[in-house]
Amino acid sequence: MNVERDDSGFLVDPDDWDETLAATLAKEESIDLQEDHWRIIHLVRELYFQSGVVPELRHIMKRLKTELGADQATRKYVYHLFPYGYGQQACKIAGMRLPRKLWLDV
């Protein structure tokens, strides 16, 4: 993989992302991407390119509630898909930079 990544494995430039890279990043995280994973990954990217910042989980859940209903708009649902966390796995696989909240914890 010839893209620049930070020490935590996040892309330095989200424009370097594509779905092939996402599959590679997911494999590194031991995640087999399915339709539900892709929905969240594409939503993260969509909201990022609308606002210029990595969306917080609450914004993702709000959109999921609108699009899929309340049963899939929960932290439990997201953590079922990304067991080590939205910021740590979903954002990384979506090609985001290290989310600010995680950056503050480093």
DRENDO-1510 file (C-alpha; in Angstrom, 1 decimal, always signed):
<recs>
REC; n; res; u; v; w
REC; 1; MET; +0.0; +0.0; +0.0 .
REC; 2; ASN; +1.6; +3.2; -1.2 .
REC; 3; VAL; -0.3; +5.8; +0.8 .
REC; 4; GLU; +1.0; +8.0; +3.6 .
REC; 5; ARG; -0.3; +6.9; +7.0 .
REC; 6; ASP; +0.3; +8.3; +10.5 .
REC; 7; ASP; +1.7; +6.2; +13.4 .
REC; 8; SER; -1.8; +4.9; +14.2 .
REC; 9; GLY; -2.4; +3.7; +10.6 .
REC; 10; PHE; -4.8; +6.5; +9.6 .
REC; 11; LEU; -4.5; +8.1; +6.2 .
REC; 12; VAL; -2.8; +11.4; +6.1 .
REC; 13; ASP; -4.8; +12.5; +3.1 .
REC; 14; PRO; -8.4; +11.2; +2.8 .
REC; 15; ASP; -8.3; +11.8; -0.9 .
REC; 16; ASP; -5.9; +8.8; -1.2 .
REC; 17; TRP; -8.8; +6.5; -0.2 .
REC; 18; ASP; -10.6; +4.0; -2.5 .
REC; 19; GLU; -12.7; +0.9; -1.8 .
REC; 20; THR; -9.7; -1.4; -2.5 .
REC; 21; LEU; -7.7; +0.4; +0.1 .
REC; 22; ALA; -10.7; +0.2; +2.5 .
REC; 23; ALA; -10.8; -3.6; +2.1 .
REC; 24; THR; -7.1; -3.7; +2.9 .
REC; 25; LEU; -7.5; -1.5; +6.0 .
REC; 26; ALA; -10.5; -3.6; +7.1 .
REC; 27; LYS; -8.4; -6.8; +6.7 .
REC; 28; GLU; -5.8; -5.3; +9.0 .
REC; 29; GLU; -8.5; -4.8; +11.5 .
REC; 30; SER; -9.9; -8.3; +11.0 .
REC; 31; ILE; -13.1; -7.1; +9.6 .
REC; 32; ASP; -14.9; -8.7; +6.7 .
REC; 33; LEU; -16.7; -5.8; +5.1 .
REC; 34; GLN; -20.4; -6.4; +4.4 .
REC; 35; GLU; -23.2; -4.1; +3.2 .
REC; 36; ASP; -23.8; -2.6; +6.7 .
REC; 37; HIS; -20.1; -1.8; +7.1 .
REC; 38; TRP; -20.0; -0.1; +3.6 .
REC; 39; ARG; -23.1; +2.0; +4.5 .
REC; 40; ILE; -21.3; +3.5; +7.5 .
REC; 41; ILE; -18.0; +3.9; +5.7 .
REC; 42; HIS; -19.7; +5.8; +2.8 .
REC; 43; LEU; -21.7; +7.8; +5.2 .
REC; 44; VAL; -18.5; +8.8; +7.1 .
REC; 45; ARG; -17.0; +9.9; +3.8 .
REC; 46; GLU; -20.1; +11.8; +2.6 .
REC; 47; LEU; -20.4; +13.8; +5.9 .
REC; 48; TYR; -16.7; +14.5; +5.9 .
REC; 49; PHE; -16.7; +15.9; +2.4 .
REC; 50; GLN; -19.8; +18.0; +3.3 .
REC; 51; SER; -18.3; +19.5; +6.4 .
REC; 52; GLY; -14.5; +19.1; +6.1 .
REC; 53; VAL; -14.3; +17.4; +9.5 .
REC; 54; VAL; -14.5; +13.8; +10.6 .
REC; 55; PRO; -18.2; +13.3; +11.7 .
REC; 56; GLU; -18.9; +12.4; +15.3 .
REC; 57; LEU; -20.7; +9.1; +15.9 .
REC; 58; ARG; -23.8; +11.0; +17.0 .
REC; 59; HIS; -24.1; +12.5; +13.4 .
REC; 60; ILE; -23.7; +9.0; +11.9 .
REC; 61; MET; -26.4; +7.6; +14.2 .
REC; 62; LYS; -28.8; +10.5; +13.4 .
REC; 63; ARG; -28.5; +9.7; +9.6 .
REC; 64; LEU; -28.8; +6.0; +10.2 .
REC; 65; LYS; -32.0; +6.6; +12.2 .
REC; 66; THR; -33.4; +8.6; +9.3 .
REC; 67; GLU; -32.3; +6.1; +6.6 .
REC; 68; LEU; -32.7; +2.8; +8.4 .
REC; 69; GLY; -34.8; +3.3; +11.5 .
REC; 70; ALA; -34.1; +3.4; +15.2 .
REC; 71; ASP; -33.0; -0.2; +15.5 .
REC; 72; GLN; -29.8; +0.4; +13.5 .
REC; 73; ALA; -29.1; +3.9; +14.9 .
REC; 74; THR; -27.5; +2.7; +18.1 .
REC; 75; ARG; -24.0; +2.5; +19.5 .
REC; 76; LYS; -24.5; -1.2; +20.0 .
REC; 77; TYR; -25.2; -1.7; +16.3 .
REC; 78; VAL; -22.1; +0.4; +15.3 .
REC; 79; TYR; -19.9; -1.4; +17.8 .
REC; 80; HIS; -21.2; -4.8; +16.5 .
REC; 81; LEU; -19.8; -3.8; +13.1 .
REC; 82; PHE; -16.7; -2.1; +14.4 .
REC; 83; PRO; -15.8; -3.8; +17.7 .
REC; 84; TYR; -12.8; -1.6; +18.6 .
REC; 85; GLY; -14.8; +1.5; +18.0 .
REC; 86; TYR; -16.2; +3.9; +15.5 .
REC; 87; GLY; -13.2; +6.3; +15.6 .
REC; 88; GLN; -10.6; +3.6; +15.8 .
REC; 89; GLN; -12.0; +1.3; +13.1 .
REC; 90; ALA; -14.8; +2.8; +11.0 .
REC; 91; CYS; -13.0; +6.1; +10.5 .
REC; 92; LYS; -9.7; +4.4; +9.7 .
REC; 93; ILE; -11.3; +2.1; +7.2 .
REC; 94; ALA; -13.2; +5.1; +5.7 .
REC; 95; GLY; -9.8; +6.8; +5.0 .
REC; 96; MET; -10.2; +9.6; +7.6 .
REC; 97; ARG; -7.4; +11.2; +9.5 .
REC; 98; LEU; -7.1; +10.4; +13.1 .
REC; 99; PRO; -10.4; +11.8; +14.7 .
REC; 100; ARG; -9.8; +14.7; +17.0 .
REC; 101; LYS; -11.1; +12.9; +20.0 .
REC; 102; LEU; -8.6; +10.1; +19.5 .
REC; 103; TRP; -5.9; +12.6; +18.8 .
REC; 104; LEU; -6.5; +14.3; +22.1 .
REC; 105; ASP; -6.2; +10.9; +23.9 .
REC; 106; VAL; -2.8; +10.1; +22.2 .
</recs>
